[in-house]
């Protein structure tokens, strides 16, 4: 049953199962919207055949990332939903297999995010002026302690919380659009000035 919480993923086999662009796109859609969809509807989202998305959904279900949702009609169609509201990758134990699986999974996420950013840069000149000026990218060097970095991340999360698609899709103003928000923050190597 959906628990309404973010799921921590630490098992290498789950990370490897998720490390596929279509599966990440499926999970992102289900987690972000809270929707329940069929394989056919899912196929339209990811640009694959219904049989391919059905396979991906069954693989995600195998690792309890999705589950069958109650039927919307006569019970002949399979409807799927996410079992959480988000995913967190955790390699706390530092086991080599988990670290390698996490790196492969993160690479898929980063490739997707870089592709989205490049698409925005190409599309930006043709966007309406309010949107053209609203988007942005920045790269800053900060000087923080570990506690300050945790505090900063918590503040950024708190700032974005009221705008999350899952909770706002029914009440957002008519001019609202989906916006991808990427926040990556990490310390530089020890000893760098």
DRENDO-1510 file (C-alpha; in Angstrom, 1 decimal, always signed):
<recs>
REC; n; res; u; v; w
REC; 1; UNK; +0.0; +0.0; +0.0 .
REC; 2; UNK; +1.2; +3.5; -0.7 .
REC; 3; UNK; +2.7; +5.0; +2.4 .
REC; 4; UNK; +3.0; +8.6; +1.4 .
REC; 5; UNK; +6.7; +8.7; +2.2 .
REC; 6; UNK; +9.9; +8.9; +0.3 .
REC; 7; UNK; +11.6; +5.5; +0.0 .
REC; 8; UNK; +15.2; +4.9; +0.9 .
REC; 9; UNK; +16.9; +2.6; -1.6 .
REC; 10; UNK; +20.1; +0.9; -0.4 .
REC; 11; UNK; +19.9; -2.5; -2.1 .
REC; 12; UNK; +22.2; -2.8; -5.2 .
REC; 13; UNK; +19.6; -5.0; -7.0 .
REC; 14; UNK; +16.9; -2.4; -6.6 .
REC; 15; UNK; +19.3; +0.4; -7.8 .
REC; 16; UNK; +20.2; -1.7; -10.9 .
REC; 17; UNK; +16.6; -2.4; -11.6 .
REC; 18; UNK; +15.8; +1.3; -11.5 .
REC; 19; UNK; +18.8; +2.4; -13.6 .
REC; 20; UNK; +16.9; +2.5; -16.9 .
REC; 21; UNK; +15.7; +5.8; -18.4 .
REC; 22; UNK; +12.1; +4.5; -19.0 .
REC; 23; UNK; +11.8; +3.2; -15.4 .
REC; 24; UNK; +13.1; +6.4; -14.0 .
REC; 25; UNK; +10.6; +8.4; -16.1 .
REC; 26; UNK; +7.8; +6.1; -15.0 .
REC; 27; UNK; +8.8; +6.4; -11.3 .
REC; 28; UNK; +9.2; +10.2; -11.6 .
REC; 29; UNK; +5.7; +10.6; -13.1 .
REC; 30; UNK; +4.0; +8.3; -10.5 .
REC; 31; UNK; +5.9; +9.9; -7.6 .
REC; 32; UNK; +5.3; +13.4; -8.7 .
REC; 33; UNK; +1.7; +13.1; -9.6 .
REC; 34; UNK; +0.3; +10.4; -7.3 .
REC; 35; UNK; -1.4; +9.1; -10.4 .
REC; 36; UNK; -2.4; +5.5; -11.1 .
REC; 37; UNK; -1.9; +4.5; -14.8 .
REC; 38; UNK; -2.1; +1.5; -17.1 .
REC; 39; UNK; +0.8; +0.2; -19.2 .
REC; 40; UNK; -0.9; +1.8; -22.3 .
REC; 41; UNK; -1.0; +5.2; -20.6 .
REC; 42; UNK; +2.5; +4.7; -19.4 .
REC; 43; UNK; +3.6; +3.9; -23.0 .
REC; 44; UNK; +2.4; +7.3; -24.1 .
REC; 45; UNK; +4.5; +8.9; -21.4 .
REC; 46; UNK; +7.8; +7.2; -22.2 .
REC; 47; UNK; +7.5; +6.5; -25.9 .
REC; 48; UNK; +7.6; +2.7; -25.7 .
REC; 49; UNK; +5.0; +0.0; -26.6 .
REC; 50; UNK; +2.5; -1.0; -24.0 .
REC; 51; UNK; +4.1; -4.5; -23.8 .
REC; 52; UNK; +7.5; -2.8; -23.0 .
REC; 53; UNK; +6.1; -0.6; -20.3 .
REC; 54; UNK; +4.1; -3.5; -18.9 .
REC; 55; UNK; +7.5; -5.4; -18.5 .
REC; 56; UNK; +9.0; -2.3; -16.9 .
REC; 57; UNK; +6.1; -1.9; -14.5 .
REC; 58; UNK; +6.3; -5.6; -13.5 .
REC; 59; UNK; +10.1; -5.2; -12.8 .
REC; 60; UNK; +9.4; -2.2; -10.7 .
REC; 61; UNK; +6.7; -4.1; -8.8 .
REC; 62; UNK; +9.1; -7.0; -8.3 .
REC; 63; UNK; +11.2; -4.5; -6.1 .
REC; 64; UNK; +8.0; -3.0; -4.5 .
REC; 65; UNK; +8.6; +0.4; -6.2 .
REC; 66; UNK; +5.1; +0.2; -7.7 .
REC; 67; UNK; +2.0; -1.8; -7.0 .
REC; 68; UNK; -1.3; -2.6; -8.6 .
REC; 69; UNK; -3.9; +0.1; -7.8 .
REC; 70; UNK; -7.6; -0.6; -7.5 .
REC; 71; UNK; -9.3; -1.0; -10.9 .
REC; 72; UNK; -11.0; +2.0; -12.5 .
REC; 73; UNK; -13.7; +0.0; -14.2 .
REC; 74; UNK; -14.5; -3.6; -15.0 .
REC; 75; UNK; -11.3; -5.0; -13.6 .
REC; 76; UNK; -9.8; -6.1; -16.9 .
REC; 77; UNK; -7.1; -3.5; -17.0 .
REC; 78; UNK; -4.1; -3.4; -14.7 .
REC; 79; UNK; -3.6; -0.1; -13.0 .
REC; 80; UNK; -0.3; +0.8; -11.3 .
REC; 81; UNK; +0.7; +3.3; -8.7 .
REC; 82; UNK; +3.9; +4.2; -6.9 .
REC; 83; UNK; +4.4; +2.9; -3.4 .
REC; 84; UNK; +6.1; +6.1; -2.2 .
REC; 85; UNK; +6.3; +9.8; -3.0 .
REC; 86; UNK; +9.9; +9.8; -3.9 .
REC; 87; UNK; +13.2; +7.9; -3.8 .
REC; 88; UNK; +16.4; +8.4; -1.9 .
REC; 89; UNK; +19.6; +6.6; -2.8 .
REC; 90; UNK; +21.6; +5.5; +0.3 .
REC; 91; UNK; +25.0; +3.9; +0.2 .
REC; 92; UNK; +25.7; +4.5; +3.9 .
REC; 93; UNK; +27.4; +1.1; +4.4 .
REC; 94; UNK; +29.9; +1.9; +1.6 .
REC; 95; UNK; +29.7; -1.7; +0.2 .
REC; 96; UNK; +31.4; -1.7; -3.2 .
REC; 97; UNK; +28.5; -3.3; -4.9 .
REC; 98; UNK; +26.0; -0.7; -3.6 .
REC; 99; UNK; +28.4; +2.2; -4.4 .
REC; 100; UNK; +28.8; +0.9; -8.0 .
REC; 101; UNK; +25.0; +0.4; -8.4 .
REC; 102; UNK; +24.3; +3.9; -7.0 .
REC; 103; UNK; +26.9; +5.5; -9.3 .
REC; 104; UNK; +25.2; +3.8; -12.3 .
REC; 105; UNK; +21.8; +4.9; -11.2 .
REC; 106; UNK; +22.9; +8.5; -10.5 .
REC; 107; UNK; +24.5; +8.6; -14.0 .
REC; 108; UNK; +21.1; +7.9; -15.5 .
REC; 109; UNK; +19.5; +10.7; -13.5 .
REC; 110; UNK; +22.3; +13.1; -14.3 .
REC; 111; UNK; +22.2; +12.3; -18.0 .
REC; 112; UNK; +18.5; +13.0; -18.0 .
REC; 113; UNK; +18.9; +16.2; -16.1 .
REC; 114; UNK; +21.7; +17.5; -18.3 .
REC; 115; UNK; +19.5; +16.7; -21.4 .
REC; 116; UNK; +16.6; +18.6; -19.9 .
REC; 117; UNK; +18.9; +21.6; -19.2 .
REC; 118; UNK; +20.2; +21.6; -22.7 .
REC; 119; UNK; +16.7; +21.4; -24.1 .
REC; 120; UNK; +15.8; +24.4; -22.1 .
REC; 121; UNK; +18.8; +26.4; -23.4 .
REC; 122; UNK; +17.7; +25.6; -27.0 .
REC; 123; UNK; +14.1; +26.4; -26.3 .
REC; 124; UNK; +14.5; +29.5; -24.1 .
REC; 125; UNK; +14.7; +32.1; -26.9 .
REC; 126; UNK; +11.3; +30.9; -28.2 .
REC; 127; UNK; +9.5; +30.9; -24.8 .
REC; 128; UNK; +7.1; +33.7; -23.9 .
REC; 129; UNK; +9.0; +36.6; -22.2 .
REC; 130; UNK; +7.8; +35.9; -18.6 .
REC; 131; UNK; +9.0; +32.3; -18.9 .
REC; 132; UNK; +12.2; +33.1; -20.8 .
REC; 133; UNK; +13.2; +35.4; -17.9 .
REC; 134; UNK; +12.0; +33.1; -15.1 .
REC; 135; UNK; +14.2; +30.1; -15.7 .
REC; 136; UNK; +17.9; +30.1; -14.8 .
REC; 137; UNK; +21.0; +28.2; -13.9 .
REC; 138; UNK; +23.8; +29.2; -11.6 .
REC; 139; UNK; +27.0; +27.8; -10.2 .
REC; 140; UNK; +28.2; +29.1; -6.9 .
REC; 141; UNK; +31.2; +28.4; -4.7 .
REC; 142; UNK; +30.1; +28.5; -1.0 .
REC; 143; UNK; +32.1; +28.1; +2.1 .
REC; 144; UNK; +30.1; +26.0; +4.6 .
REC; 145; UNK; +30.5; +23.6; +7.5 .
REC; 146; UNK; +28.8; +20.2; +7.2 .
REC; 147; UNK; +26.0; +21.4; +9.5 .
REC; 148; UNK; +25.5; +24.6; +7.5 .
REC; 149; UNK; +25.3; +22.6; +4.3 .
REC; 150; UNK; +22.6; +20.4; +5.9 .
REC; 151; UNK; +20.8; +23.5; +7.1 .
REC; 152; UNK; +20.9; +25.1; +3.6 .
REC; 153; UNK; +19.6; +21.9; +2.0 .
REC; 154; UNK; +16.7; +21.8; +4.5 .
REC; 155; UNK; +15.9; +25.4; +3.8 .
REC; 156; UNK; +15.8; +24.8; +0.0 .
REC; 157; UNK; +13.6; +21.8; +0.5 .
REC; 158; UNK; +11.3; +23.9; +2.7 .
REC; 159; UNK; +11.1; +26.6; +0.0 .
REC; 160; UNK; +10.1; +24.2; -2.7 .
REC; 161; UNK; +7.6; +22.1; -0.7 .
REC; 162; UNK; +4.5; +24.3; -1.3 .
REC; 163; UNK; +5.1; +24.1; -5.1 .
REC; 164; UNK; +5.4; +20.3; -5.4 .
REC; 165; UNK; +3.3; +19.0; -8.4 .
REC; 166; UNK; +1.8; +16.1; -6.4 .
REC; 167; UNK; +0.2; +18.4; -3.9 .
REC; 168; UNK; -0.5; +21.5; -6.0 .
REC; 169; UNK; -1.8; +20.1; -9.3 .
REC; 170; UNK; -5.4; +20.7; -8.4 .
REC; 171; UNK; -5.0; +24.2; -7.0 .
REC; 172; UNK; -2.2; +25.8; -9.0 .
REC; 173; UNK; -3.0; +29.0; -10.9 .
REC; 174; UNK; -4.1; +28.5; -14.5 .
REC; 175; UNK; -0.8; +30.0; -15.8 .
REC; 176; UNK; +1.4; +27.6; -13.9 .
REC; 177; UNK; +3.6; +25.1; -15.8 .
REC; 178; UNK; +5.6; +22.1; -14.7 .
REC; 179; UNK; +9.1; +23.3; -13.8 .
REC; 180; UNK; +12.1; +21.0; -13.3 .
REC; 181; UNK; +14.0; +22.0; -10.3 .
REC; 182; UNK; +17.5; +20.4; -9.8 .
REC; 183; UNK; +19.4; +21.0; -6.7 .
REC; 184; UNK; +22.9; +19.5; -6.4 .
REC; 185; UNK; +25.2; +20.5; -3.7 .
REC; 186; UNK; +28.4; +18.7; -2.6 .
REC; 187; UNK; +31.7; +19.5; -0.9 .
REC; 188; UNK; +34.8; +19.9; -3.0 .
REC; 189; UNK; +37.8; +17.6; -2.4 .
REC; 190; UNK; +39.6; +18.0; +0.9 .
REC; 191; UNK; +42.6; +20.3; +0.7 .
REC; 192; UNK; +41.3; +22.4; -2.2 .
REC; 193; UNK; +41.6; +26.1; -1.5 .
</recs>
